[in-house]
């Protein structure tokens, strides 16, 4: 199977995208057929599963928390052609999923309800990568060791998935502008999923007891460029580079070199 498509033609995934095809600052190009990012694989067709198997996917990495995984398992968890790895960044439940019907909101520190418009997402990303350096180490070790195609996802494929993508592309030498541009695409491809998700969510309530309903323009559904720029600027200013942050997490130089060799050609 030829691997030169940035967006994979799948019926049950809207945001399945390759990390191949990006120019690097040293004149190389990121390799196709190494890493695929996507949202939760929950509606894969038989044709989708056959495509991913033929594409060479040998590992699926689920970045969601324990309760998220229990509530909606990935359809790739039990296939016999790919190893399933659960590597949660955090284990807490999303606020909208833990709220009892009609009850008081139970906001989670990192997985907020889409109706909340006050979150500074860039700073949230900074806080997450600073707090969960062990996650960075674990997931990059897996990425370096996988021989086939590694597919990875969270729920919407934009936040935890977007941060891991930024780390991988940075290791390969992709420019910050290209990393930010890739991050922004998710809100375009995920629109049909977001519209469906909005209908399923119980509302949060304001101080007067009035329900807060999300709209498609809620910050939760956006992948604004300033979100990723805030994160990358922080890592560069605090650690000298994204790789400097990665090494501070305990990731070895050998792991970084293996990812770079794997992802560039």
ABEGO torsion letter per residue (X at the ends): XBBABABBBBAABAABBBABGBBBAAGBBBBBGABBBBBBBAABBAAAAAAAAAAGBABBBBABBAAAAAABBBAAAABAABBBBBBBABABBBAAAABBBGBBBBBBAABBBAABAABBAAAAAAAAAAABAAAAAAAAAAAAABABBBBBBBAAGABAAAAAAAAAAAAAGBBAAAAAAAAAAAAAAAAAAAAAAAAABBBBBBAAGBBBBBBAABAAABBBAAAAAAAAAAAAAAAGBAAAAAAAAGBBAAAAAAAAAAABX
